Amino acid sequence: MTLAPDIQMTCVVAAKGGIGQSAISLDWARAIGRQGKRCLLLELSGGDLAWQVGATPAHFVENVADGSTGINDAVVRIEEHVSLLASGNGWGIHGPDAIGDVKSLFERLREGKWDHVVIDLGTVSRVVAEFVLTTADRRAILLQDDIACVARTYALLRRFGAGVLADHTSLVFNRIDNSTDAESLHERFSQLTSQFLNRTWPVLGTVPEGGSDQRVQAIAMWDSADVPKPEKKNASIAGAISNRPSWADN
C-alpha cells in the first residue's frame, strides 16, 4: 500500500524518548512548508504537538481513522503551508484493531491536498510500526550522543534493520553543533553496526542545539522536499540528498 503517487512521506523514528522526536518532526514539517510545499504533520500516538503549537483541535487522528470526521475537518493550520493532524491521548493505537485504524487513516490521507506528509511515529505497536515504516518513502532515525540512545538505536536496527529499515533509511543526529562531533558519532556508531549487524546506515544531516528557528534552518540546508520515490527496492535514499555533509559518505 502507498499513498497517492504525488505525496511524499517521511517517517521520523526515535528509539528512546526525550531526544526531540516531536520537536524535530514539527520543525521538519516547517522546513518543508517554507519551501512552498504543502505539508501535513501527522502525530500517530498520544502526544503534545497540539499543545506545542498552541492549537486546540476539535477532532483528532483517531476520529479520522474511525470515519467519524473528515480529515480536512480535523487538521489545524500551523503555518501558511503546514497543517497538523494531532493525536488525542485516548486513541487506542495498541488495541486489537490498531492496524485496521492506521490503514483506514492512511486511506483518508488521500482526501487532503498535500505534497508531503511528515509522520511523528511515537510509541506504537510493532505491527503498526512495520506498516507505517513500510509505507513511508523514507525513514529518518534520530540519534544523539548518549549511551542509552546509542544502545536503544542499535537494538531498533537489530530488530528492523534487515527488514523495513534496510532501505531508504538514514540517520539524523540531534543536538550536534559541529561536524567533528557528528563525524565522531557516525564513526563509532558505524563500527558498532558494521561489527554486529554487518552493515552501516548513512547520515542525512545534523540538528544543532537551539530554538525552533535554528532547527528549521539546519534541516532546510540538508533536506529536500522533492525526494524522488526510489525505483529499486535497494536504492539508498541518501543518494537523493544533495546537501548532506561530505563526511557522511565515508
DATA-V302436 format. One record per residue. D_FIRST is the distance of its C-alpha to the first C-alpha in Angstrom with 1 decimal. Layout:
D_FIRST
D_FIRST
//
This chain:
0.0
3.8
7.0
9.7
10.9
14.1
13.0
13.5
12.6
15.2
15.3
19.0
20.0
23.5
24.9
27.9
28.7
31.2
30.3
29.0
25.2
25.3
28.0
26.2
22.9
25.1
27.1
24.2
22.9
26.5
26.9
24.0
25.4
28.8
27.6
27.2
23.4
22.0
20.3
18.9
19.8
17.7
19.7
17.8
20.9
24.4
26.1
28.6
26.9
28.3
31.7
31.5
31.1
33.6
31.2
31.6
28.4
29.1
25.6
23.0
19.4
20.0
21.5
18.5
16.3
18.8
19.2
22.8
22.6
20.7
19.1
21.8
24.4
23.2
23.0
26.2
27.3
28.4
29.5
29.6
26.1
24.6
23.4
22.7
20.7
22.7
22.4
25.3
26.9
26.5
22.8
22.4
19.4
21.0
21.6
20.6
17.8
16.5
13.0
13.0
14.4
11.9
8.9
11.4
12.4
9.2
9.2
12.8
12.5
12.3
15.8
17.3
18.6
17.8
17.7
16.6
15.4
17.2
16.2
19.2
17.7
21.0
21.8
19.1
18.7
17.5
14.6
13.5
14.3
12.3
9.0
10.0
11.3
8.6
6.4
9.8
11.4
14.5
16.1
19.8
21.9
25.1
28.3
31.9
35.2
36.1
36.3
34.2
31.3
31.6
31.8
28.8
26.6
27.8
26.9
23.3
23.0
24.8
22.2
19.0
20.5
20.0
16.3
13.8
16.7
18.0
16.7
16.3
18.3
21.7
24.5
26.0
29.6
30.8
34.4
35.6
38.2
39.2
38.0
40.4
38.9
35.3
36.4
38.1
35.1
32.8
35.4
36.0
32.3
31.6
34.6
33.3
29.8
31.3
33.9
31.8
28.2
29.3
27.4
27.3
24.9
25.8
26.9
25.3
28.3
30.6
31.3
35.0
36.9
37.7
36.6
33.5
34.9
35.5
32.0
30.5
32.9
32.0
28.2
28.8
30.9
28.2
24.9
23.6
21.4
20.5
18.9
17.4
13.9
15.0
15.6
16.2
14.5
17.9
18.7
20.1
19.1
22.8
23.7
22.3
24.5
28.0
29.9
29.4
32.8
34.4
34.9
31.2
31.1
33.7
//
